[in-house]
Amino acid sequence: MKRMVLGVMAVMVMASGCEVMRFGASEMQKENAWLHNATASAVVRTAKDEGGSEKLVKLSSLGELQSRAFVFDYGLPKQMPAVSDASLLSQASFDVAGNAINDSQRKVDVWATADGVMEVGIALAGLLGGAYGIKAAAFLATARKRSKALQEIVKGNEVFKQMASNSIEEFKQAHKGQSLETKQIVSKIKTG
């Protein structure tokens, strides 16, 4: 039974791919991609207008073409920024680029993702119905509780690390906020 549930979950994860582990592009990132493409186009024009070498024109043309992929990948911003050589070189363009870098450093909350996968698994088990569905739902509910317990342990350990102490009393104090359910699950995990 556990193998079947784990198999279904593995197929779900493989079918969903890495997209579920990445945020969609923010408006700032979309605007930055649009401005990047406009900047690359301006570089091509400038290279041609200023009599750049054939190699420079070809390289800048290739860069502009490659830049389009980012616009298609991220999507168009809701409001297209005004584009001129002067506006591309303004502080606002540099600000957009800096903010887009900050947005791109966002991390997916692994705990929320795991919780979502568990919810989908429980829903699928409910759809299967029958004895196997009930067993699968119970198994996934237990796995979800263990996941929550692990999350609380990790948070407690992070608090302990911040305290930078090797004292047992401080360690116990950091774990003081754990629920009774979490303590029972941890005890069961420790005893096997």
C-alpha positions in Angstrom: 0.0 0.0 0.0 2.8 2.4 1.0 4.6 1.6 -2.2 1.5 2.4 -4.3 1.0 5.8 -2.6 4.7 6.6 -2.9 4.6 5.6 -6.5 1.6 7.9 -7.2 3.4 10.7 -5.4 6.6 10.1 -7.3 4.7 10.2 -10.6 3.0 13.5 -9.5 6.3 15.1 -8.7 7.9 13.9 -12.0 4.9 15.0 -14.0 4.8 18.4 -12.5 8.6 19.0 -13.1 10.6 21.9 -11.7 8.0 24.5 -12.6 6.3 24.1 -9.2 9.6 24.9 -7.5 10.0 28.3 -9.1 8.1 31.5 -8.8 6.5 33.1 -11.9 8.1 36.3 -13.1 7.2 39.4 -11.1 6.1 42.5 -12.8 9.6 44.0 -12.1 11.3 41.0 -13.8 8.9 41.3 -16.8 9.7 45.0 -17.1 13.4 44.3 -16.7 13.3 41.7 -19.5 11.5 44.2 -21.7 14.0 46.9 -21.0 16.9 44.4 -21.5 15.6 43.7 -25.0 15.1 47.4 -25.7 18.7 48.0 -24.5 20.0 45.2 -26.7 18.2 46.8 -29.7 19.7 50.2 -28.9 23.1 48.6 -28.8 22.6 47.2 -32.3 21.4 50.6 -33.6 24.4 52.3 -31.9 26.9 49.8 -33.3 25.5 50.4 -36.8 25.2 54.2 -36.5 28.7 54.6 -35.1 30.3 52.4 -37.7 31.1 49.5 -35.5 33.0 46.6 -36.9 31.1 43.8 -38.6 31.9 41.5 -35.6 30.5 44.0 -33.1 27.3 44.5 -35.2 26.8 40.7 -35.5 27.5 40.1 -31.7 25.1 42.9 -30.7 22.4 41.6 -33.2 22.8 38.1 -31.7 22.5 39.5 -28.2 19.3 41.3 -29.1 17.9 38.1 -30.7 18.7 36.1 -27.6 17.2 38.8 -25.4 13.8 38.2 -27.0 13.7 34.7 -25.3 13.7 36.4 -21.9 10.7 38.5 -22.9 8.8 35.5 -24.2 9.7 33.4 -21.1 8.8 36.1 -18.6 5.9 37.6 -20.5 5.1 41.2 -21.2 4.7 43.7 -18.3 1.3 45.1 -17.7 2.5 48.6 -18.5 5.2 48.9 -21.2 7.9 51.3 -20.1 8.7 54.2 -22.5 11.8 53.3 -24.5 14.3 55.8 -25.8 18.1 55.8 -25.6 17.9 58.5 -22.9 15.3 56.6 -20.9 17.3 53.4 -21.1 20.3 55.2 -19.6 18.2 56.8 -16.8 18.5 55.9 -13.2 15.0 54.4 -13.4 16.3 51.7 -15.7 19.1 50.9 -13.3 16.6 50.8 -10.5 14.4 48.3 -12.4 17.4 46.1 -13.0 18.4 46.1 -9.3 14.9 45.4 -8.2 14.6 42.6 -10.7 17.7 41.0 -9.2 16.2 41.2 -5.8 13.0 39.6 -7.1 14.9 36.8 -8.8 16.5 35.8 -5.4 13.1 34.9 -3.9 13.1 31.3 -2.7 10.3 28.8 -2.8 9.0 27.8 0.6 9.8 24.1 0.6 7.5 23.4 3.5 4.5 25.0 1.8 5.3 23.1 -1.4 5.5 19.8 0.5 2.3 20.6 2.3 0.6 21.3 -1.0 1.9 17.9 -2.4 0.4 16.2 0.6 -2.9 17.9 0.2 -3.1 16.8 -3.5 -2.1 13.3 -2.4 -4.9 13.2 0.2 -7.4 14.5 -2.4 -6.3 11.8 -4.9 -6.7 9.1 -2.2 -10.2 10.4 -1.5 -10.9 10.1 -5.2 -9.6 6.5 -5.3 -12.1 5.6 -2.5 -12.5 2.3 -0.9 -10.1 0.7 1.5 -7.0 1.6 -0.4 -8.2 5.3 -0.6 -8.8 5.4 3.2 -5.4 3.8 3.9 -3.7 6.1 1.5 -5.3 9.2 3.0 -4.4 8.0 6.5 -0.8 7.4 5.4 -0.6 10.9 3.8 -2.2 12.5 6.8 0.5 10.9 9.0 3.2 12.0 6.6 1.8 15.6 6.7 1.9 15.6 10.5 5.5 14.4 10.4 6.4 17.1 8.0 4.9 19.7 10.3 6.8 18.2 13.2 10.0 18.3 11.3 9.3 21.9 10.4 8.9 22.8 14.0 12.1 21.0 14.9 14.0 22.9 12.3 12.6 26.2 13.5 13.6 25.3 17.0 17.1 24.4 15.9 17.5 27.6 14.0 16.5 29.5 17.2 19.1 27.5 19.1 21.8 28.3 16.5 21.0 32.0 16.8 21.5 31.8 20.5 25.0 30.3 19.8 25.1 28.4 23.0 26.1 24.8 23.7 23.9 24.7 26.8 21.3 21.9 27.1 18.9 24.3 28.9 18.9 26.8 26.0 18.3 24.0 23.6 15.3 22.8 25.6 14.0 26.4 25.9 14.1 26.7 22.1 12.0 23.6 21.7 9.6 24.7 24.4 6.9 25.9 21.9 6.5 22.5 20.2 3.0 21.1 20.4 2.2 17.9 22.3 1.5 16.2 18.9 4.9 17.1 17.6 6.6 15.8 20.7 4.7 12.5 20.4 5.7 12.2 16.7 9.3 12.9 17.4 9.3 10.4 20.2 7.8 7.8 17.8 10.4 8.6 15.1 13.2 8.2 17.7 12.0 4.8 18.9 11.5 3.6 15.4 
